[in-house]
Amino acid sequence: MKTFKWIFGIIVVLIIGFFGFKGAKAVYNNMEQNQVAKDNQNQIIETQKKEAEAKHKFAVSIANPSIKVYKQSHQVLPSIVVAQAIQESNWGTSELYKKANNIFGIKGKYKGQFIRYYTDEYVSNDTPTKKGEKVVREGSQKKVSVPATFRKYPSITEAVENHDRVIALNFIKQKNITSYVDQANMLQKNNYATDPTYAKSLIKLIRQYNLEKYDNEAINN
């Protein structure tokens, strides 16, 4: 930045001879503003790059164990696992994920370990608000924040393995379903989440971030 200003200083001296002091000052201010704008743009690009790298790192951290699990069980597609992890933990930024390795928002206890946390649930508008619940939003459908017990896992790998068992037992009971669209719709149909757009959200994430590549790796390799 110092070199930049020094060069500008020389340019200003030269310009003064042609345009006078006011003209030189205007030119200098314009050039400095352009440089600041360029610096800001570079900073934005760098921030976006870091965010993209963090998202990729998170996706891979979930994809790797999910690929291994799928090769053993042939149950939940890795693309679905990663999309759910993104959806439920907001790219690994949720407190539930940070404190309990609970990537998917699975309730209950895991080997006696749990954490108490609030979760948002969609209910009908005539559903009374219970003690401890908070109304988050009301519209075509009522949304409440509910205190609940969530499983606490010692590692991401165990969270993914347990997730596969839970999904296979309750939501996707058939093996060897190779369509992520079918699996997403089965989760919706079997009430995995109360969000009425849950399946669409998963499908959108899979297509947006090309998560199907993890399915291909698990199925074909």
CORKAZI-V232059 format. One line per field, one symbol per residue. psi: psi as a letter, one per 30 degrees, with the letter a starting at -180 (. if undefined). burial: I if it has 9 or more other C-alpha atoms within 8 Angstrom, else O. A space follows every 10 residues. Layout:
BEGIN
psi=???
burial=???
END
This chain:
BEGIN
psi=eeeeeeeeee eeeeeefefl eeeeeeeeee eeeeeeeeee eeeeeeeeee eeeeeeeeee feeeeeeeee fefhdkkeee eeeeeeeegh hgfleeeefg gjeghklakj hfklkklkkk kkllfgkkkl kflkjekkbf kkkljkklkk kkkfleeeee eeeeeeeeef eifklhjgjf eeeeeeeeeg helfkfgeee eeeeeeeegh fffeeeeeef .
burial=OOOOOOOIOO OIIOIIOOII OOIIIOIIOO OOOOOOOOOO OOOOOOOOOO OOOOIOOIIO OIIOIIIIII IOOIIIIIII IIIIIIIIII IIOIOIIIOI IIIIIIOOII OOIIIOIOOI IIIOOOOOOO OOIOIIOIOO IIIIIIIIII IIIOOIOIII IOIIOIIIOO IIIOOOIOOI OOIIIIIIOO OOOIOOOIIO IIIOIIIOOO IIOIIIIIOO O
END
